[in-house]
Amino acid sequence: MEGVNAVTVTMEKMAPSPRETLLREVVGRATAATVPSGILHQVPPDWSALLHLKGAITQDQWQDAIAELTDAMPRSVEVTLETVQSRAASYRERGQIPIFIADFHYETVRAHVWAAIAKIERNGEGNLDYSEQAKLFESRRAFLASPILAREFLSFAAQPHYLYGRGATFIIPSDGLLGDADSIAELTVDFGDGAGPRTVRVDEPIPVHYDDYGTKVVTLSGPASASFQLTFRESPLSLPCSEYLCEELPAVEATIRRPGIDVATAQAYVIRRKEKARITKPVLMVEGFPGNYQWETLFRYANQQNFAVKFLQNGFDVILVRFPKGPVRLEANAYALIALILDIIKRREGTEKLRIGGFSMGGLVARYALAYMEHQRKTDPSKPHHQTTKLFTIDTPHEGANLSVSAQFMAQGIKGDGEQAKLMATHAAQQLVIMWIAPKPWKDGQSFGQSPLRTEFVKELLAVGWMPKDLTDTIAIADGAGDGAYNQAAPAKFATKHECGFLYWSDLYTYPLNSPGTLIVHFKHGSDGWKLTAAGQGGGFDSAPGGIWEDPIFRRVYNNFPDGVVKKIEIENACFVPTLSALGIPSMDYFKVPDLSKRIFKSVTYSWEGNRKHVELTPTLANFVYTYVAS
């Protein structure tokens, strides 16, 4: 795993814009009489999620609206999304779907005031009428309801909220009544199941069944009315579990203890033929970043091109593996995987050796776990053997993953407390990505490069032998092409931008190649202005042949820019796991045909069908992995 050159930031301190100055004057005139609720909403109408809500809203819309209100709340009444998720989790653990209701009266700056401020900023002239405070503010009410489901990410991409199955047990919990909603005792609710409205008391579980899958609209009536939508999907587990035995095993905790490394757990979901009383031919498939996926999601990936079912049909036992603590250090999850391997060996009937593989991060966790077990036995032969014959990895970032530097910089710079930015800052993310942008605060001239946690992990791998060796085969596949050609676009090309006034804008570019001083991203957010440039030669990571983002990364940035602003996009996606990285070839010379003589795996292949989505199993790739693993 080679090191990378740094990038640097340049700070641009700007004087307050006319918009900021005028807004301060407006807010300065706010009094207890004009803001009786104590909540003064100061978001421009074009940018406001709260002011654009219509009809049945999604959970994301509910959260965006609550986030806006939270920013405007006095600390004495502040409700955070972290608090909401923490409360909701306890109900989800009981198999219930909590419905949270927010009822807040608030004041907002009037739309015509924003229009006047924008005109003054644009033309540099004009005036604002301060003669009557009533002309500056208006009173509003937000009565909003939403189910609070757990957020699931695919790699670093947040996914829409949904439920598997055709029903759920809902509950309106008393600790989910926010603001003035805390006085509600019951509501009339139409769950959209054809049964019509019914009276639902607070803290009363209500089972609801739907005749089909799809998006359902739920309407609540009480002190006001609110509607939300949620989506039900068919479970991909329903097929094998009608023909095979499916069993979720209790989570096992790592027994290896090391200072500074969390004690993680691993959990298995076993699928085997109905005539088999016990596990006999285990194939472990380990989840990727960020971890703790739903079993249905894991099986959906494991069964691309009928991959998992093919193992089942030929007498193997498919064991899905997940890590409930998510993106902790890779070593922590590896130690939990070791405990699970030993648990599976105890449950196994016979002496058939294990086959262990992983998708993305899961392959790296499995590689380290097996190498660690072999290393331990070298110094102490009494330590248990992994009893494994094959290791396989599917688009695993053995030499690092590319989390587009410009996208990282935007996420940390504009919303450093958001879910996306927090995920980028986790230990596992730091260990996986080639270039890592640390959270703010930043300093002028500060450099970024490889995270120290990644450097430490590389040393860890070397210390335990780099690769497990007591195996009959090691298999690695890449979703990237092997032609050395640019992926999506050339380096240092414009990707996307937005403009909203002369102090609210951004320009993002693909990462440069051999071009020190080249601009990577430049943005202004009010008086907060930053540039990021290449300090070294640059690796052209965004343009490298490799598995691409399933949710196109530059398109995702573009979509996050608010409606109503000027925005442009020319490049939608970028490389996520370079082909060389997935094959375990220690080089950053991405734009050449891979030199397979340098590979660390015995059996490897890349995509002959161009750069595919990360961890996609095409028919060719699925057949390659199955053939080598099953033999």
C-alpha positions as CSV (number, residue, x, y, z in Angstrom):
1,M,0.0,0.0,0.0
2,E,1.7,3.1,-1.2
3,G,1.6,6.5,0.3
4,V,0.0,9.5,-1.3
5,N,0.9,13.1,-1.8
6,A,-0.9,15.8,0.2
7,V,-3.4,18.4,-0.7
8,T,-3.6,21.9,0.9
9,V,-6.2,24.4,1.8
10,T,-6.2,28.1,1.3
11,M,-8.4,30.2,3.5
12,E,-10.1,33.3,2.1
13,K,-11.6,35.5,4.8
14,M,-14.3,37.8,3.3
15,A,-16.2,40.8,4.7
16,P,-19.8,40.1,5.5
17,S,-22.0,40.2,2.4
18,P,-24.9,42.8,2.0
19,R,-27.2,39.9,2.7
20,E,-25.6,39.0,6.0
21,T,-25.4,42.7,7.1
22,L,-29.1,43.3,6.3
23,L,-30.2,40.0,7.9
24,R,-28.4,41.0,11.1
25,E,-30.3,44.3,11.1
26,V,-33.6,42.5,10.6
27,V,-32.9,39.9,13.3
28,G,-31.6,42.7,15.6
29,R,-35.1,44.2,15.6
30,A,-36.7,40.9,16.9
31,T,-38.2,41.2,20.3
32,A,-40.4,39.1,22.6
33,A,-43.4,40.7,21.1
34,T,-42.4,39.9,17.5
35,V,-41.0,36.4,18.3
36,P,-43.4,35.2,21.1
37,S,-42.5,31.6,20.3
38,G,-38.8,32.2,20.9
39,I,-38.1,30.5,17.5
40,L,-37.0,32.8,14.7
41,H,-36.5,30.9,11.4
42,Q,-33.9,32.7,9.2
43,V,-33.6,30.5,6.1
44,P,-34.3,32.0,2.7
45,P,-37.6,30.7,1.2
46,D,-35.8,29.2,-1.8
47,W,-33.5,27.2,0.4
48,S,-36.0,26.2,3.1
49,A,-37.1,22.6,3.4
50,L,-39.6,23.7,6.0
51,L,-41.4,26.2,3.8
52,H,-41.6,23.9,0.8
53,L,-43.4,20.9,2.5
54,K,-46.5,19.8,0.6
55,G,-48.7,16.7,0.9
56,A,-47.4,13.4,2.3
57,I,-43.8,14.0,3.3
58,T,-40.9,11.6,3.6
59,Q,-38.7,11.0,6.6
60,D,-35.9,12.9,5.0
61,Q,-38.2,15.9,4.5
62,W,-39.3,15.7,8.1
63,Q,-35.7,15.5,9.4
64,D,-34.7,18.5,7.2
65,A,-37.6,20.5,8.5
66,I,-36.7,19.6,12.1
67,A,-33.1,20.5,11.5
68,E,-34.1,24.0,10.3
69,L,-36.2,24.5,13.4
70,T,-33.5,23.1,15.7
71,D,-31.1,25.8,14.4
72,A,-33.6,28.5,15.3
73,M,-34.6,27.1,18.7
74,P,-33.3,28.5,22.0
75,R,-31.2,25.8,23.8
76,S,-33.9,25.4,26.5
77,V,-36.2,23.8,24.0
78,E,-33.8,22.4,21.4
79,V,-34.6,19.0,20.0
80,T,-31.8,17.3,18.1
81,L,-32.0,14.6,15.4
82,E,-29.5,12.5,17.5
83,T,-32.0,12.6,20.3
84,V,-34.8,11.6,18.0
85,Q,-32.9,8.6,16.6
86,S,-31.8,7.5,20.1
87,R,-35.4,7.5,21.4
88,A,-36.7,5.8,18.2
89,A,-34.1,3.0,18.4
90,S,-35.5,1.6,21.6
91,Y,-38.9,1.0,19.9
92,R,-37.4,-0.5,16.7
93,E,-35.5,-3.0,18.9
94,R,-38.9,-4.2,20.1
95,G,-40.1,-4.6,16.5
96,Q,-42.2,-1.4,16.6
97,I,-42.1,1.5,14.1
98,P,-42.3,4.8,16.1
99,I,-44.2,7.7,14.6
100,F,-42.8,11.1,15.9
101,I,-44.9,14.2,15.8
102,A,-43.6,17.7,16.0
103,D,-45.8,20.7,16.7
104,F,-44.0,24.0,16.8
105,H,-45.2,27.6,16.5
106,Y,-42.5,29.8,15.2
107,E,-41.8,33.1,13.5
108,T,-40.0,33.5,10.2
109,V,-38.6,36.4,8.2
110,R,-41.2,37.4,5.6
111,A,-40.7,36.4,2.0
112,H,-40.8,40.0,0.7
113,V,-38.0,40.9,3.1
114,W,-35.8,38.2,1.6
115,A,-36.7,39.4,-1.8
116,A,-35.7,43.0,-0.9
117,I,-32.4,41.7,0.6
118,A,-31.7,39.7,-2.6
119,K,-32.4,42.8,-4.8
120,I,-30.1,45.0,-2.7
121,E,-27.4,42.4,-2.8
122,R,-27.8,41.9,-6.6
123,N,-28.0,45.6,-7.5
124,G,-26.0,47.2,-4.7
125,E,-28.8,49.7,-4.0
126,G,-32.3,49.9,-2.6
127,N,-33.7,50.0,0.9
128,L,-35.6,47.9,3.4
129,D,-38.7,49.1,5.3
130,Y,-38.0,48.8,9.0
131,S,-40.9,51.0,10.0
132,E,-43.1,48.2,11.4
133,Q,-41.8,45.0,12.9
134,A,-44.9,43.3,11.7
135,K,-43.7,43.8,8.2
136,L,-40.5,41.9,8.9
137,F,-41.9,38.7,10.6
138,E,-44.9,36.4,10.3
139,S,-46.1,33.6,12.5
140,R,-46.3,30.0,11.3
141,R,-47.0,26.6,12.6
142,A,-45.2,23.3,11.8
143,F,-47.3,20.2,12.5
144,L,-45.3,17.3,11.1
145,A,-45.3,13.5,11.5
146,S,-43.0,10.8,10.3
147,P,-42.0,7.2,11.1
148,I,-38.4,7.2,12.4
149,L,-36.6,4.3,10.6
150,A,-32.9,3.6,10.9
151,R,-30.7,5.1,8.2
152,E,-29.0,2.6,5.9
153,F,-25.9,3.5,3.9
154,L,-24.5,1.7,0.9
155,S,-20.9,2.4,1.1
156,F,-21.0,6.2,1.9
157,A,-24.3,6.8,0.1
158,A,-27.4,7.3,2.2
159,Q,-30.4,5.2,1.0
160,P,-34.1,6.0,1.0
161,H,-35.9,4.8,4.1
162,Y,-38.0,1.7,3.5
163,L,-39.4,-1.4,5.3
164,Y,-39.3,-5.1,4.1
165,G,-42.6,-7.0,4.1
166,R,-46.2,-5.9,3.9
167,G,-46.9,-4.7,7.4
168,A,-45.6,-3.2,10.6
169,T,-46.5,-2.5,14.2
170,F,-46.7,1.3,14.6
171,I,-46.6,3.2,17.8
172,I,-46.9,6.9,18.7
173,P,-44.6,7.1,21.7
174,S,-45.0,9.7,24.4
175,D,-41.3,10.6,24.1
176,G,-41.8,11.1,20.4
177,L,-44.2,14.1,20.9
178,L,-42.1,17.2,20.3
179,G,-42.9,20.7,21.2
180,D,-46.6,21.4,21.8
181,A,-47.4,17.9,20.6
182,D,-46.6,16.7,24.2
183,S,-50.2,17.3,25.2
184,I,-51.6,14.9,22.7
185,A,-53.3,11.8,24.2
186,E,-54.9,10.3,21.0
187,L,-55.3,11.0,17.3
188,T,-57.3,9.8,14.4
189,V,-55.1,7.9,12.0
190,D,-55.7,6.5,8.5
191,F,-52.8,4.1,7.8
192,G,-53.7,3.8,4.1
193,D,-54.5,0.1,4.5
194,G,-58.1,0.3,3.4
195,A,-59.4,0.0,6.9
196,G,-60.2,3.7,7.2
197,P,-59.5,6.1,10.0
198,R,-59.2,4.8,13.6
199,T,-58.5,6.2,17.0
200,V,-55.0,5.6,18.2
201,R,-53.8,6.4,21.7
202,V,-50.3,7.4,22.5
203,D,-48.0,4.5,23.5
204,E,-50.5,2.0,22.0
205,P,-48.9,-0.5,19.5
206,I,-51.1,-0.8,16.4
207,P,-50.4,-3.8,13.9
208,V,-51.1,-2.8,10.3
209,H,-51.1,-5.1,7.3
210,Y,-51.1,-4.1,3.6
211,D,-52.3,-6.2,0.7
212,D,-49.4,-5.2,-1.5
213,Y,-46.0,-3.6,-1.5
214,G,-45.2,-0.1,-2.5
215,T,-45.6,3.4,-1.1
216,K,-48.3,4.0,1.5
217,V,-49.7,7.3,2.7
218,V,-50.6,7.7,6.4
219,T,-52.7,10.6,7.6
220,L,-53.0,11.8,11.2
221,S,-55.7,14.2,12.5
222,G,-55.6,15.8,15.9
223,P,-54.8,19.4,16.9
224,A,-53.9,19.7,13.2
225,S,-53.4,17.3,10.2
226,A,-50.2,15.7,8.9
227,S,-49.5,13.1,6.3
228,F,-46.4,11.0,5.6
229,Q,-45.4,8.3,3.1
230,L,-43.3,5.2,3.6
231,T,-42.3,2.4,1.2
232,F,-42.6,-1.4,1.7
233,R,-40.5,-3.7,-0.3
234,E,-40.6,-7.5,-0.9
235,S,-38.0,-9.2,1.1
236,P,-35.3,-11.0,-1.0
237,L,-35.1,-13.5,1.8
238,S,-38.6,-14.7,1.2
239,L,-37.4,-16.9,-1.7
240,P,-34.7,-19.0,-0.1
241,C,-36.5,-19.1,3.3
242,S,-39.5,-20.8,1.7
243,E,-37.2,-23.5,0.4
244,Y,-34.4,-23.5,3.0
245,L,-33.9,-23.1,6.8
246,C,-33.0,-19.6,7.8
247,E,-31.7,-18.9,11.3
248,E,-30.3,-15.8,12.9
249,L,-27.5,-16.8,15.4
250,P,-26.9,-14.8,18.6
251,A,-24.2,-12.1,18.2
252,V,-20.7,-13.2,19.5
253,E,-18.3,-10.7,21.1
254,A,-14.6,-10.5,20.3
255,T,-12.4,-12.1,23.0
256,I,-9.3,-10.4,21.8
257,R,-8.6,-7.2,23.8
258,R,-6.3,-4.4,22.7
259,P,-5.9,-0.9,24.1
260,G,-7.6,1.8,22.0
261,I,-9.6,-0.8,19.9
262,D,-13.3,-1.2,20.6
263,V,-14.7,-4.6,21.6
264,A,-17.0,-5.3,18.6
265,T,-19.5,-8.1,17.9
266,A,-20.4,-10.1,14.9
267,Q,-23.7,-11.8,13.9
268,A,-24.5,-14.5,11.5
269,Y,-27.6,-15.4,9.5
270,V,-27.4,-19.0,8.4
271,I,-29.3,-20.4,5.3
272,R,-29.1,-24.1,4.7
273,R,-31.1,-26.9,3.1
274,K,-34.1,-28.1,5.1
275,E,-33.0,-31.7,5.4
276,K,-29.7,-30.6,7.1
277,A,-29.9,-30.5,10.9
278,R,-26.6,-28.7,11.2
279,I,-24.0,-26.7,9.3
280,T,-21.8,-28.9,7.2
281,K,-20.3,-26.8,4.3
282,P,-20.1,-23.2,5.5
283,V,-19.5,-20.3,3.1
284,L,-19.2,-17.0,5.1
285,M,-20.1,-13.8,3.2
286,V,-19.0,-10.7,5.2
287,E,-20.7,-7.3,4.8
288,G,-19.0,-4.1,3.7
289,F,-18.8,-0.5,4.9
290,P,-20.4,0.9,7.0
291,G,-21.8,-2.3,8.5
292,N,-24.9,-3.4,10.3
293,Y,-26.9,-3.9,7.2
294,Q,-30.3,-5.5,7.2
295,W,-30.2,-9.2,6.4
296,E,-32.4,-8.6,3.4
297,T,-29.9,-6.0,2.0
298,L,-27.0,-8.4,2.5
299,F,-28.8,-11.2,0.8
300,R,-29.7,-8.9,-2.1
301,Y,-26.0,-8.3,-2.8
302,A,-25.0,-11.9,-2.0
303,N,-27.5,-13.3,-4.5
304,Q,-26.7,-11.3,-7.5
305,Q,-26.8,-13.6,-10.6
306,N,-28.2,-16.3,-8.2
307,F,-24.7,-16.4,-6.6
308,A,-25.8,-17.4,-3.1
309,V,-28.6,-19.7,-4.2
310,K,-26.2,-21.6,-6.4
311,F,-24.1,-22.4,-3.4
312,L,-27.3,-23.6,-1.6
313,Q,-28.3,-25.7,-4.5
314,N,-25.0,-27.5,-4.4
315,G,-25.1,-28.4,-0.7
316,F,-23.2,-25.4,0.8
317,D,-24.5,-23.4,3.8
318,V,-24.6,-19.7,3.1
319,I,-23.7,-17.6,6.2
320,L,-24.2,-13.9,6.0
321,V,-22.1,-11.9,8.5
322,R,-22.6,-8.4,9.8
323,F,-21.1,-6.1,12.5
324,P,-23.7,-4.5,14.7
325,K,-21.3,-1.7,15.8
326,G,-20.7,-0.6,12.2
327,P,-17.7,1.4,11.1
328,V,-15.4,0.9,14.1
329,R,-11.8,0.1,13.4
330,L,-11.2,-2.8,10.9
331,E,-9.2,-4.7,13.6
332,A,-12.2,-4.5,16.0
333,N,-14.5,-6.1,13.5
334,A,-11.9,-8.6,12.5
335,Y,-11.5,-9.8,16.1
336,A,-15.3,-10.2,16.2
337,L,-15.2,-12.2,13.0
338,I,-12.5,-14.4,14.6
339,A,-14.9,-15.1,17.4
340,L,-17.7,-15.9,14.9
341,I,-15.4,-18.2,12.9
342,L,-14.7,-20.2,16.0
343,D,-18.4,-20.3,16.8
344,I,-19.3,-21.6,13.4
345,I,-16.6,-24.3,13.7
346,K,-18.2,-25.5,17.0
347,R,-21.6,-25.6,15.3
348,R,-20.3,-27.4,12.2
349,E,-20.9,-31.1,11.7
350,G,-18.0,-32.9,10.1
351,T,-14.7,-31.5,9.0
352,E,-15.4,-29.5,5.8
353,K,-13.3,-26.4,5.8
354,L,-14.7,-23.0,5.7
355,R,-14.8,-20.7,2.7
356,I,-14.7,-17.0,3.8
357,G,-15.2,-13.9,1.6
358,G,-16.4,-10.4,1.8
359,F,-17.9,-7.6,-0.2
360,S,-15.8,-4.4,-0.2
361,M,-14.6,-3.7,3.4
362,G,-15.7,-7.2,4.4
363,G,-13.0,-8.7,2.3
364,L,-10.3,-6.7,4.0
365,V,-11.7,-7.6,7.5
366,A,-11.7,-11.3,6.5
367,R,-8.2,-11.0,5.1
368,Y,-6.8,-9.5,8.3
369,A,-8.7,-11.9,10.6
370,L,-7.3,-15.0,8.9
371,A,-3.8,-13.5,8.7
372,Y,-4.0,-12.6,12.4
373,M,-5.1,-16.2,13.4
374,E,-2.2,-17.6,11.4
375,H,0.3,-15.2,13.0
376,Q,-1.0,-16.1,16.5
377,R,-0.4,-19.8,15.9
378,K,3.2,-19.1,14.9
379,T,4.0,-17.9,18.3
380,D,1.6,-20.1,20.2
381,P,0.6,-23.4,18.4
382,S,-2.2,-23.9,21.0
383,K,-4.1,-21.0,19.4
384,P,-7.1,-22.1,17.3
385,H,-6.7,-22.7,13.5
386,H,-9.1,-20.9,11.2
387,Q,-9.9,-24.2,9.4
388,T,-10.4,-22.2,6.2
389,T,-9.6,-23.3,2.7
390,K,-10.6,-20.3,0.5
391,L,-10.6,-16.5,0.9
392,F,-12.4,-14.5,-1.7
393,T,-12.9,-10.7,-2.0
394,I,-15.4,-8.8,-4.1
395,D,-14.2,-5.3,-5.2
396,T,-12.4,-4.9,-1.9
397,P,-10.1,-1.8,-1.5
398,H,-6.9,-3.7,-0.6
399,E,-4.9,-0.7,-1.7
400,G,-7.5,1.9,-0.6
401,A,-10.8,3.3,-1.8
402,N,-11.4,6.7,-3.5
403,L,-13.9,8.9,-1.6
404,S,-13.8,11.8,-4.0
405,V,-11.7,14.6,-2.3
406,S,-13.8,17.4,-3.6
407,A,-17.0,15.7,-2.3
408,Q,-15.4,15.1,1.1
409,F,-14.3,18.7,1.3
410,M,-17.8,20.0,0.6
411,A,-19.4,17.7,3.1
412,Q,-17.1,18.6,5.9
413,G,-17.0,22.3,5.0
414,I,-20.7,23.0,4.6
415,K,-22.4,20.5,7.0
416,G,-19.7,19.0,9.2
417,D,-22.3,17.8,11.7
418,G,-24.4,15.9,9.1
419,E,-24.7,12.2,8.8
420,Q,-22.5,12.0,5.7
421,A,-19.7,14.0,7.2
422,K,-19.8,12.0,10.4
423,L,-19.6,8.7,8.5
424,M,-16.6,10.0,6.6
425,A,-14.9,10.7,9.9
426,T,-15.4,7.2,11.4
427,H,-12.4,5.0,12.1
428,A,-13.2,2.5,9.4
429,A,-13.6,5.2,6.8
430,Q,-10.2,6.7,7.7
431,Q,-8.6,3.2,7.3
432,L,-10.2,2.6,3.9
433,V,-9.8,5.8,1.9
434,I,-6.7,6.8,0.0
435,M,-7.1,10.5,0.7
436,W,-8.9,11.7,3.8
437,I,-10.2,15.2,4.6
438,A,-10.4,15.7,8.4
439,P,-13.4,17.6,9.9
440,K,-13.1,21.4,10.5
441,P,-11.7,23.6,11.9
442,W,-9.1,24.0,9.1
443,K,-6.1,26.3,9.0
444,D,-4.7,28.2,6.1
445,G,-2.0,26.1,4.5
446,Q,-3.1,22.9,6.3
447,S,-2.4,19.7,4.4
448,F,-4.4,16.6,4.0
449,G,-3.4,13.1,2.8
450,Q,-3.6,9.6,4.2
451,S,-5.2,9.3,7.6
452,P,-2.8,8.2,10.4
453,L,-5.3,5.4,11.1
454,R,-4.8,4.0,7.6
455,T,-1.0,4.1,8.1
456,E,-1.4,2.2,11.3
457,F,-3.6,-0.4,9.7
458,V,-1.1,-1.0,6.9
459,K,1.5,-1.7,9.6
460,E,-0.9,-4.0,11.3
461,L,-1.3,-6.0,8.1
462,L,2.4,-6.3,7.7
463,A,2.9,-7.3,11.3
464,V,0.5,-10.3,10.9
465,G,2.0,-11.5,7.6
466,W,0.2,-9.3,5.0
467,M,-1.8,-12.2,3.6
468,P,-3.1,-15.5,5.1
469,K,-1.0,-18.3,3.6
470,D,-2.5,-21.5,5.0
471,L,-5.2,-21.6,2.3
472,T,-5.6,-23.6,-0.9
473,D,-6.6,-20.5,-2.8
474,T,-7.2,-16.8,-2.5
475,I,-9.5,-15.1,-5.0
476,A,-10.1,-11.4,-5.8
477,I,-12.3,-9.7,-8.4
478,A,-12.4,-6.1,-9.4
479,D,-15.5,-4.3,-10.8
480,G,-13.2,-2.0,-12.7
481,A,-11.9,-2.5,-16.2
482,G,-8.3,-3.5,-16.9
483,D,-7.6,-1.3,-19.9
484,G,-6.0,1.6,-18.1
485,A,-8.4,4.1,-19.7
486,Y,-10.0,7.0,-17.9
487,N,-13.1,6.2,-15.9
488,Q,-16.0,8.6,-16.5
489,A,-13.8,11.6,-17.2
490,A,-10.2,12.8,-17.3
491,P,-8.4,14.2,-14.2
492,A,-8.8,17.8,-13.2
493,K,-12.0,18.4,-15.1
494,F,-15.0,20.4,-14.0
495,A,-17.6,18.2,-12.3
496,T,-20.4,20.3,-10.8
497,K,-21.1,23.7,-9.3
498,H,-23.8,25.9,-7.7
499,E,-24.3,29.7,-7.3
500,C,-26.5,31.6,-5.0
501,G,-25.3,35.1,-4.7
502,F,-21.6,36.1,-5.0
503,L,-20.7,34.6,-1.6
504,Y,-22.6,31.3,-1.8
505,W,-21.2,29.1,-4.5
506,S,-18.9,26.1,-5.2
507,D,-16.8,24.6,-8.0
508,L,-15.8,20.9,-7.9
509,Y,-13.3,19.1,-10.1
510,T,-12.1,15.6,-10.5
511,Y,-8.8,14.9,-8.8
512,P,-5.7,15.9,-10.8
513,L,-2.9,13.8,-12.2
514,N,0.7,15.0,-12.0
515,S,-0.3,18.6,-11.7
516,P,0.8,20.3,-8.5
517,G,-1.1,23.5,-7.7
518,T,-4.2,22.3,-9.6
519,L,-7.5,23.4,-8.1
520,I,-9.7,20.5,-6.7
521,V,-12.5,22.4,-5.1
522,H,-13.3,26.1,-4.3
523,F,-16.3,27.2,-2.4
524,K,-17.7,30.1,-0.4
525,H,-20.3,29.7,2.3
526,G,-21.1,33.2,3.5
527,S,-17.8,34.7,4.8
528,D,-16.3,31.2,5.0
529,G,-14.2,30.7,1.9
530,W,-11.8,27.8,1.0
531,K,-9.7,26.5,-1.8
532,L,-8.2,23.0,-2.0
533,T,-5.3,22.4,-4.3
534,A,-2.9,19.5,-5.1
535,A,0.3,19.9,-3.3
536,G,2.0,16.9,-4.8
537,Q,1.8,15.1,-8.1
538,G,-1.7,13.8,-7.7
539,G,-3.0,10.3,-8.5
540,G,-6.0,11.0,-10.7
541,F,-8.1,8.9,-8.3
542,D,-11.6,10.0,-9.6
543,S,-10.6,9.0,-13.1
544,A,-8.9,5.7,-12.3
545,P,-10.3,2.5,-13.9
546,G,-12.3,0.8,-11.1
547,G,-15.7,0.1,-9.6
548,I,-17.8,3.2,-9.7
549,W,-20.2,4.5,-7.1
550,E,-23.6,2.8,-7.1
551,D,-25.1,6.2,-6.3
552,P,-23.2,8.6,-8.6
553,I,-21.1,10.8,-6.2
554,F,-21.0,14.1,-8.2
555,R,-24.7,13.7,-9.0
556,R,-25.4,13.3,-5.3
557,V,-23.5,16.5,-4.5
558,Y,-25.4,18.3,-7.3
559,N,-28.8,17.0,-6.0
560,N,-27.9,18.3,-2.5
561,F,-27.7,21.8,-3.7
562,P,-31.0,23.5,-2.9
563,D,-33.6,24.1,-5.6
564,G,-33.9,27.7,-6.7
565,V,-30.2,28.2,-7.1
566,V,-28.1,28.2,-10.3
567,K,-26.4,24.8,-10.6
568,K,-24.6,22.8,-13.3
569,I,-23.2,19.3,-13.6
570,E,-21.0,17.8,-16.3
571,I,-19.5,14.7,-14.6
572,E,-21.9,12.5,-12.7
573,N,-19.7,9.7,-11.2
574,A,-16.2,8.8,-10.2
575,C,-14.1,5.7,-9.4
576,F,-14.7,4.2,-5.9
577,V,-12.3,1.2,-5.8
578,P,-9.5,1.3,-8.4
579,T,-9.0,-1.9,-10.3
580,L,-5.4,-2.2,-9.0
581,S,-6.7,-1.8,-5.4
582,A,-9.3,-4.5,-5.8
583,L,-6.7,-6.9,-7.2
584,G,-4.3,-6.2,-4.4
585,I,-1.6,-4.8,-6.8
586,P,0.5,-2.3,-4.9
587,S,0.7,0.6,-7.4
588,M,-1.0,3.9,-8.1
589,D,-0.1,3.8,-11.8
590,Y,-3.7,3.3,-12.6
591,F,-3.6,4.2,-16.2
592,K,-1.8,1.1,-17.5
593,V,-3.0,-2.4,-18.0
594,P,-2.6,-4.2,-14.6
595,D,0.7,-6.1,-14.1
596,L,-0.8,-9.3,-12.7
597,S,2.6,-10.6,-11.8
598,K,2.5,-8.2,-8.8
599,R,-0.8,-9.5,-7.4
600,I,-1.0,-10.9,-3.9
601,F,-4.0,-13.1,-4.6
602,K,-3.6,-16.4,-6.6
603,S,-6.8,-16.2,-8.7
604,V,-7.9,-12.8,-9.9
605,T,-9.9,-11.1,-12.6
606,Y,-11.3,-7.7,-13.5
607,S,-14.4,-6.7,-15.3
608,W,-14.3,-7.3,-19.0
609,E,-17.5,-5.4,-19.4
610,G,-16.1,-1.9,-18.5
611,N,-16.2,-0.2,-15.2
612,R,-19.2,-1.6,-13.3
613,K,-20.9,-0.5,-10.1
614,H,-19.0,-1.3,-6.9
615,V,-19.6,-4.9,-5.7
616,E,-21.7,-5.7,-8.7
617,L,-21.6,-9.3,-9.7
618,T,-21.9,-9.6,-13.5
619,P,-22.6,-13.1,-14.9
620,T,-18.9,-13.4,-15.7
621,L,-17.6,-12.2,-12.3
622,A,-20.2,-14.3,-10.4
623,N,-19.2,-17.4,-12.3
624,F,-15.5,-16.8,-11.8
625,V,-15.9,-16.4,-8.0
626,Y,-18.2,-19.4,-7.7
627,T,-16.0,-21.7,-9.7
628,Y,-12.9,-21.0,-7.7
629,V,-14.6,-20.9,-4.3
630,A,-16.7,-24.0,-4.7
631,S,-14.0,-26.2,-6.2
